[in-house]
Amino acid sequence: MKQKIILKLRNSKVLQRIATHTYYTGEARKAAGAPPMAAAHIQASHDDNRQLGDHLAVACNEIAQLLSTYIAICRTQESDEAAAQGHERVTLFILEPPANYPKECARDIEQTIENYAVARTLQQWLVQNKPDESLPAANEAQQHLTTLRQMAALRRRPQRREAPGRKIIDF
């Protein structure tokens, strides 16, 4: 039976990180002398969650395309998990990696997926609301995408083991 790796991306955690980042960006603009309304326009709030959710869906599709290039994806699905305050939206990436893929990388890939989703969603938000601020988020998203591509391409190299009388290659 093929091994499966299930990676979870908690949408609420991504949206919270984006709200925090945009809040501090807006406050920095206020401190720099920008008009309060211009600074508030950058800041994302709970009212913007639907729009941010659409941007997050685009990022999840990009992640799925990248992972399916290197690792077979069984499926990508959204589910609701019970949380303390109700249901939490979770995007699952269910992967079927090759036999020589190191399973230990799953946690690192999951963290990189989250970082990319935050940077990509933030980039799309800033392009829409403050285009001159979007370049750092675009660069960060590209760095996380490169890291994710490298992690997805990892494979264990076969080891040659010689037994008396025959040659065996272990994976």
N, C-alpha and C positions, 0 to 999 in steps of 0.2 A: 504494500500500500504506500502511495506517495505521501510524503510529509506535507503538512499544511501549516502555514504560519498566518495567524490572524492579527492584523495590526488595527488598532483603534485610534480614531481621530475624534476627540470630543469637541463638538462644535462650540459649546459654551466656553470652553477654555480658550479656544482660538479667538472668539469674539471678545472675551474679557481682556486678552492681551492686546488686541487692536484698540479697544476703548481706552486702555491705560496709555498706550503709546500716543494716540491722537490727543488725549487730554494733556499730556506733558508737552506735546508739540504746540498745542494751542496756547498753553500757559507761557511757554517760551516766547511765542509771538507777542503775547500781551506785554511781557516784560521788556521786549525789544521795542515797544512803542507802537505796535500794530493796533488798529481800532478793535475794541472788544468784540464787535460783531464779526469782523473778519477772522479773528482768532477762534471764535465760537463756531464758525462755519467749518473749520478743520476737524473739530472734536466730534467723534462718533458717540452716539448714545443708544439707549435701548430702542428708541424710536427708529433708528437706522438698521436694526437687526435684520429686517427682511432684505434690504438692499445688500448689506454685508453678507448675508446668507447666500445671495445669488453670486456674489464675487467668490465666496468660499466654494461654491459648487463648481465654478470654472477651475479653481485651483485643484480641486479633487479630481476633476477630469484630466487635467494635465498630469497629475501624479499617477493616475491609473494608466495613462498612455505610456509614460516613461517606464513604469514598473513592468508593464506587459511586454516591453521591448526586451528586457533583460530576464525577467522572471515571469513565468506563466501566472496570470491572475485567473483564479476560478471565477470570482465575481467581486463586484463592489456593491455594497448595499448600505442603505441608511436604516438605522433602527432606533427605537426609543428604549432607553434603559431607565429603570426606576432610580430616581435620585431622592435626596431628602426633601426637596421642594417640588417634587412632581416628576415629570419625564425629562430626560436629557437626550438630545439628538446626538447620535454617534454615527460616524461614517466608518464602515469596516472595509478593510482591504484584505481579502482572503487569497493568499498566495499559495501556489504549488511550485516551490523552487526545485531545481534539479538536485539529485542525490548528493552532489559534491558542494552544495551551498552551505556555508557555516551558519547554523541556526543561532549561534551566539550573537549575530549581528542584528537580530530582530528588534531589540530594544533601541539600538542606535538608529536604525532605519525609522522606527516609529517616532523618535524625537526629531529626526531630520525632516520627516513628513510634516510634523506639526510646525516646525520652524519655517519651512517653505510655505505652508498654507497661510501662516500669519504674514509673512513678508509679501507674498503675492496678493493676498486680499488687501493688505494695507496699501500696496502699490496701486491697485485698481481704485481704491477709495480716494487716494490722494490725487490720482490723475483726474478724477471727476471733480474734486473739490479744491485742490490746490496743486496744479500741474508742476509748478517749479519745485515742489517739495518731494516729488515722486521718484527722482533719480536715485537717492540713497536706498529706498526700499526696493527699487528694481535691481540695483547692484547686489543687495543682500539676497534677494530671491534667486538671482543667477548663481550666487555662491552656494546656496543650499541645494539648488538643482544639480550643480556639478558634483557636490558631495553625495547626493542621493544617487546619481548616476554611477559614481565610483563604487558605492556600497552595494548597489544592485548587481554590479558586474563581478563582484568577488566570487571566487571559486576556490575550493581546496585543490591543490595539485595532487595528482595521483602519486603514491609512493611505491617505488619498486622494492619488492621484497622477494628475495630468492630463497626458495626452499630447496632442499637437496633433491636433485633430479628434475625439477621443473621451475619455471619462472612464473610468478604471480604478481599481478599489479593490484594493489589495494586502493580503494577510493575512500 
